[in-house]
């Protein structure tokens, strides 16, 4: 006979539900039942350890069914499974069935010795009798990822599924899928029509969900290349569908936030040091809002307080958005529009108000709803979308502050200047902190694509993320970090302090000195000439590089240069852009890398299917074996540009001699179509990014003029470590001897006439430049 566990915020509620269900069967037939509810007899809350203990009490070979109320009960139950050994956890089913009705149904059927599957199904159908009597809609069981409860809006649109509706399919072309900003624009658009609009992710089957609810749209986990079915009913159904289709065709009017470049034209000046290094006393804010002194009122009072808190939080976020637009930029300001859309989400508000009407105080209701929503974000497959959980937690703190009457102070407020140390950096904190006092930021969690990180870097504030050692830092304790080497030191001794301060001064001096000699050729002391070029992603990049003395571009990232294009750029448009880049560099040579698509480099006009391991899939040149016409158009543009300005072309992600031959054949075909032959002076090269290419560089380079070693990917593939994965990033060290040996092997193996260039992080590290030149590199292309 299966065991049952009841998880609830209220012990009284759980015990009463068990008492009611127990009345339905004879005592001799009653299945084993355990309760894990409340933090004590009178305090609302749930505890994962108590849930695990309750499971242990009723565990048996037939399994354990866990029924729960809402919010953190779900999170506690899921965490409890992690406390159990795998065999025991495998016998546990956590169900979203209604607590009271589901428990009654489960007790009755379990008492007969029925199987787990049968009991779960019966519990899930617990509401049917009441719904049939009242004429309510029977909702389908929640899908995976929606355990914390379908919103009333979702249930309503499921009921309307039988009503006449029209539908269209749209494609998500955005690099990071339907993340916060594009989703907010979609929700805002849908709300402007008198229509019910619902979305289904065709790839995953998730949905339908209410398109007017930002929190529900997020559960679709819509990634780049996913197709969504948009169904609408109501008076404005056709107009709504047309507007959504047009918005999707414009990539939801979203421009992905670029990593800001120092001195980038058109952006406000940075207010931080921009040196990626800092030392100072730790500023450790108290981020948790203490709700222990909150005195709950009646349901009406709590609902009124809830609505006032949402209004106050919305006003505060809107004020930050407006200041951010003026002081930082529109892209960063859009982050706060997405937060405002979430706060006005009817689904979220209804869920919180339902919890309040069910007896929970407003702080508990909002905390549970937002924690559950943050957990949903963290379960999404896409890393960029997972980091939106920090936006949700930021909203949670702001609402709790408004409910408790506490000032939502700047977390960086402190008597002294220093380094802000906190679990994660949200966008509001990054936008409002005083950069005159905060000289750096260290976070215990979070990656490089969080909204807070984007804003902080836009302001030039040194930041290091995902530092486990930051957890034990005490207020005013001296800390130092170097984001470039990922060194983080707590309570450094005088020697380390002196080293950091010396390095800060040296970086400032080197920057000033480099600017004063920017136009001079780079020479070693023994007379070896080294070309120093720039990696560019835009014409503005090229203008800055030219002013700073770059000798052309060693890498024009075409996939970024045309990233905003929603349709494939024409040959003429590509030629025009290439010549503009060359003009910004005063006619210095430019090295055009052909489309390097795949992995973490998507293109809106060239969507790719989701691959299990995209970094080992169809990247770079490999992709265009299936779509050679796209590559040939680009090569035509290269040939036309080469007639006007010094140009080189470079093919990425090459592994075999056969691939080199195929690429050269495509170049000859393209040249024949526009110039008759390959233009004189057009130099041809390849990227060396994988160990297989490095170990046979001589054979690959027989018909080439140069090779360029991409140290980021070469390091990653050599170490079998994703540099963006904090758990293994330490292994992706470009100075690892195995990587340096491969670089040396390339320099030694290529024919003497073939120039070896280096790009990537190593090439941009001035302290490593002498080593690379010593190994045989004669060109460095830097950030």
SULHUVEN-V661910 format. One record per residue. OMEGA is omega in whole degrees, -180 to 180 (* if undefined). Layout:
omega->OMEGA
omega->OMEGA
This chain:
omega->-177
omega->175
omega->-179
omega->176
omega->179
omega->179
omega->-178
omega->174
omega->-174
omega->178
omega->-179
omega->179
omega->-178
omega->-178
omega->178
omega->179
omega->178
omega->179
omega->179
omega->-178
omega->-178
omega->179
omega->-173
omega->-178
omega->176
omega->-179
omega->-178
omega->-178
omega->-174
omega->177
omega->178
omega->-178
omega->175
omega->-178
omega->171
omega->-171
omega->179
omega->176
omega->170
omega->-176
omega->-173
omega->-173
omega->178
omega->175
omega->177
omega->-175
omega->-177
omega->-180
omega->179
omega->178
omega->179
omega->179
omega->180
omega->178
omega->-180
omega->-178
omega->-175
omega->-177
omega->175
omega->-175
omega->180
omega->177
omega->-179
omega->175
omega->-180
omega->176
omega->-172
omega->-179
omega->-174
omega->171
omega->-174
omega->175
omega->178
omega->-179
omega->179
omega->179
omega->180
omega->179
omega->180
omega->180
omega->180
omega->179
omega->-175
omega->174
omega->-173
omega->-179
omega->-179
omega->180
omega->-180
omega->179
omega->-175
omega->174
omega->175
omega->-172
omega->175
omega->179
omega->178
omega->-170
omega->-174
omega->-178
omega->179
omega->179
omega->178
omega->-179
omega->-178
omega->180
omega->-177
omega->-176
omega->179
omega->-179
omega->180
omega->-178
omega->-178
omega->-178
omega->179
omega->-178
omega->-178
omega->-179
omega->179
omega->-180
omega->-180
omega->179
omega->-179
omega->-180
omega->-174
omega->-178
omega->-170
omega->-179
omega->-180
omega->-179
omega->179
omega->-178
omega->-177
omega->-179
omega->179
omega->176
omega->175
omega->-179
omega->173
omega->176
omega->-180
omega->176
omega->179
omega->-179
omega->-180
omega->-174
omega->-175
omega->170
omega->175
omega->179
omega->174
omega->179
omega->179
omega->-179
omega->-179
omega->-178
omega->175
omega->178
omega->-179
omega->-177
omega->180
omega->-179
omega->179
omega->180
omega->176
omega->-179
omega->172
omega->175
omega->178
omega->179
omega->176
omega->-178
omega->-177
omega->-175
omega->-178
omega->178
omega->-177
omega->-178
omega->-166
omega->-174
omega->179
omega->178
omega->179
omega->179
omega->177
omega->-179
omega->-180
omega->179
omega->-177
omega->-178
omega->-178
omega->-178
omega->173
omega->-177
omega->172
omega->-176
omega->-180
omega->-175
omega->174
omega->176
omega->-175
omega->-178
omega->-173
omega->-175
omega->-180
omega->180
omega->4
omega->176
omega->-179
omega->-179
omega->176
omega->-179
omega->-179
omega->-178
omega->-180
omega->176
omega->-179
omega->-177
omega->179
omega->-177
omega->-177
omega->-177
omega->180
omega->-179
omega->175
omega->174
omega->-180
omega->174
omega->-179
omega->179
omega->-178
omega->174
omega->-179
omega->-175
omega->-177
omega->-172
omega->-177
omega->179
omega->180
omega->179
omega->180
omega->-179
omega->179
omega->179
omega->179
omega->179
omega->179
omega->179
omega->177
omega->-178
omega->177
omega->178
omega->-176
omega->172
omega->180
omega->-177
omega->179
omega->171
omega->-174
omega->177
omega->179
omega->179
omega->-178
omega->-178
omega->174
omega->179
omega->175
omega->-180
omega->176
omega->179
omega->176
omega->-176
omega->-178
omega->-174
omega->179
omega->-179
omega->-178
omega->173
omega->180
omega->178
omega->-178
omega->171
omega->-174
omega->-176
omega->172
omega->-174
omega->-179
omega->177
omega->-179
omega->179
omega->-177
omega->-179
omega->-178
omega->178
omega->-177
omega->175
omega->176
omega->-177
omega->-179
omega->178
omega->-178
omega->177
omega->179
omega->178
omega->-180
omega->-178
omega->177
omega->-180
omega->178
omega->179
omega->180
omega->179
omega->179
omega->180
omega->-180
omega->-180
omega->179
omega->179
omega->178
omega->179
omega->-177
omega->178
omega->-179
omega->180
omega->-178
omega->-170
omega->-176
omega->-179
omega->-176
omega->-179
omega->-180
omega->179
omega->180
omega->178
omega->-176
omega->172
omega->178
omega->177
omega->178
omega->178
omega->179
omega->180
omega->-180
omega->-179
omega->-179
omega->-180
omega->-179
omega->180
omega->180
omega->179
omega->179
omega->-178
omega->175
omega->179
omega->178
omega->179
omega->176
omega->175
omega->-179
omega->172
omega->-176
omega->180
omega->180
omega->-179
omega->-179
omega->-180
omega->-180
omega->-178
omega->-176
omega->175
omega->179
omega->178
omega->177
omega->178
omega->177
omega->177
omega->-176
omega->178
omega->-179
omega->-177
omega->-174
omega->-177
omega->-179
omega->180
omega->177
omega->-178
omega->175
omega->176
omega->180
omega->175
omega->180
omega->179
omega->176
omega->177
omega->179
omega->-180
omega->-177
omega->179
omega->179
omega->177
omega->179
omega->-179
omega->-177
omega->179
omega->179
omega->177
omega->177
omega->-172
omega->173
omega->-180
omega->-180
omega->179
omega->-179
omega->179
omega->-175
omega->175
omega->178
omega->-178
omega->180
omega->-179
omega->-176
omega->-176
omega->178
omega->-176
omega->176
omega->-173
omega->-178
omega->178
omega->-179
omega->-177
omega->-172
omega->-177
omega->-178
omega->-178
omega->173
omega->180
omega->-178
omega->-175
omega->179
omega->-179
omega->174
omega->179
omega->179
omega->-178
omega->174
omega->-180
omega->-174
omega->-176
omega->177
omega->-179
omega->178
omega->179
omega->179
omega->-178
omega->-179
omega->180
omega->177
omega->-180
omega->177
omega->-178
omega->176
omega->-179
omega->174
omega->-174
omega->174
omega->-179
omega->-178
omega->-177
omega->179
omega->-174
omega->-175
omega->-177
omega->179
omega->178
omega->178
omega->176
omega->-176
omega->177
omega->178
omega->177
omega->173
omega->-176
omega->-178
omega->-180
omega->-177
omega->174
omega->179
omega->-173
omega->175
omega->-180
omega->-179
omega->177
omega->-174
omega->180
omega->-180
omega->177
omega->-179
omega->-180
omega->180
omega->-179
omega->177
omega->-180
omega->178
omega->179
omega->-179
omega->180
omega->178
omega->180
omega->-180
omega->179
omega->179
omega->-180
omega->-180
omega->179
omega->-178
omega->-179
omega->-170
omega->-175
omega->-177
omega->178
omega->179
omega->-178
omega->171
omega->-178
omega->179
omega->172
omega->179
omega->-179
omega->179
omega->177
omega->178
omega->-178
omega->-175
omega->168
omega->-180
omega->179
omega->-179
omega->175
omega->177
omega->175
omega->-177
omega->177
omega->179
omega->-179
omega->179
omega->179
omega->-178
omega->172
omega->179
omega->179
omega->-178
omega->178
omega->176
omega->180
omega->170
omega->-176
omega->-173
omega->-180
omega->175
omega->-180
omega->-178
omega->-175
omega->-178
omega->-178
omega->-179
omega->173
omega->-177
omega->-178
omega->179
omega->176
omega->-179
omega->180
omega->179
omega->179
omega->-179
omega->-179
omega->179
omega->-180
omega->177
omega->177
omega->180
omega->178
omega->178
omega->178
omega->176
omega->176
omega->176
omega->-178
omega->174
omega->179
omega->-176
omega->174
omega->179
omega->-174
omega->176
omega->-173
omega->178
omega->-177
omega->179
omega->-176
omega->180
omega->173
omega->-177
omega->-175
omega->-180
omega->-177
omega->179
omega->174
omega->178
omega->179
omega->180
omega->179
omega->-171
omega->-180
omega->176
omega->-176
omega->-176
omega->178
omega->172
omega->-176
omega->-176
omega->-176
omega->-171
omega->168
omega->178
omega->-178
omega->-174
omega->-178
omega->179
omega->178
omega->-178
omega->177
omega->179
omega->179
omega->173
omega->179
omega->178
omega->-179
omega->179
omega->178
omega->-177
omega->177
omega->-175
omega->-172
omega->178
omega->-172
omega->170
omega->178
omega->-173
omega->-179
omega->-179
omega->172
omega->178
omega->-177
omega->-172
omega->176
omega->180
omega->179
omega->177
omega->180
omega->179
omega->-179
omega->179
omega->176
omega->177
omega->179
omega->179
omega->179
omega->-180
omega->-179
omega->-180
omega->-177
omega->-174
omega->-177
omega->180
omega->178
omega->178
omega->-175
omega->175
omega->178
omega->177
omega->180
omega->-175
omega->179
omega->178
omega->171
omega->171
omega->-173
omega->-178
omega->-178
omega->-179
omega->178
omega->-179
omega->-176
omega->175
omega->-177
omega->-179
omega->179
omega->-179
omega->-171
omega->-175
omega->-178
omega->-174
omega->178
omega->-179
omega->169
omega->178
omega->-177
omega->177
omega->-170
omega->-180
omega->-179
omega->179
omega->178
omega->-177
omega->-178
omega->179
omega->-177
omega->-175
omega->-177
omega->178
omega->-177
omega->177
omega->180
omega->-174
omega->-177
omega->-177
omega->-175
omega->-179
omega->180
omega->-177
omega->-176
omega->-179
omega->179
omega->174
omega->-177
omega->-180
omega->179
omega->180
omega->178
omega->177
omega->177
omega->179
omega->-180
omega->178
omega->-178
omega->-177
omega->-170
omega->-176
omega->176
omega->-174
omega->-178
omega->-176
omega->-180
omega->176
omega->176
omega->176
omega->173
omega->-176
omega->-175
omega->-178
omega->-179
omega->-178
omega->-179
omega->-173
omega->180
omega->-179
omega->-176
omega->179
omega->179
omega->-179
omega->178
omega->178
omega->178
omega->177
omega->179
omega->179
omega->176
omega->177
omega->176
omega->-167
omega->178
omega->*
